């Protein structure tokens, strides 16, 4: 069984047999999977009128626990996006009535982003659909394979995040 990345590796092996291109297999597959997974996740989020970024903001607020609120900086720090992107996401969610900005009692110049009742209801349904979707996306892997893959990806991610 081979995939598109195998064909790319074979071409490089033919053209540059002096290079060990095996890392291209791993990185290439991660990149291709990222695109496929992003599309599959977006299909699920679209059913709730959300995109991936908006889901991430609502999910971050929801999993923060009651009262389901964080500062924009706290949201920004969890999402690996620019502050401008975060502001854009919050603006859109606020227009949709899913979050509201309230004054930060500990900083007169600051605000806090809080889930509204509608936002809470949407993320409750969306996260259930999301988890079901993720189970379906990983159904081709046995439990032991999922655990091994998770451990290997964790190891790689930690190595990258320690560089930051």
HUZIGI-V558811 format. One record per helix or strand of 3 or more residues. SS is the DSSP state (H for helix, E for strand). FROM is the first residue (numbers start at 1). TO is the last residue. If there is no record, write none. Layout:
SS:FROM:TO, SS:FROM:TO
This chain:
H:4:15, H:22:46, H:52:63, E:69:71, H:72:79, H:83:95, E:99:104, E:107:115, H:117:137, H:143:163
